[in-house]
């Protein structure tokens, strides 16, 4: 096996291990933070969508 090919193979395996062991576990808390704190604060564009309002006995839900 050529030394360059061996080095390249080892480097690719190390890169894959870094992604699996570091990036993926760190991305999960970031995604949970965005889902829990950032997403509820953004306003959703309701143009062109159907909205069903329920649960009121007076006012707009009546």
C-alpha positions, 0 to 999 in steps of 0.5 A, a space after each residue: 500500500 502506498 504511504 500516501 494512500 495509507 495516510 489519506 485513509 487514516 486521515 479520513 477515518 480520523 475526520 469521520 471519528 471527529 464528526 461522530 464523537 464531537 460534532 453530532 453530540 454538540 449539535 443536539 443541545 444547540 438544536 434543542 435550544 433553538 427549538 425551545 427558545 428561539 422558534 417560539 419567538 419567531 412569528 409564522 407567516 399565516 398568509 395563504 393558510 387556513 387557521 382554526 380557532 377553537 375553545 372560546 365561548 365569546 369573542 373571536 372564537 365564538 
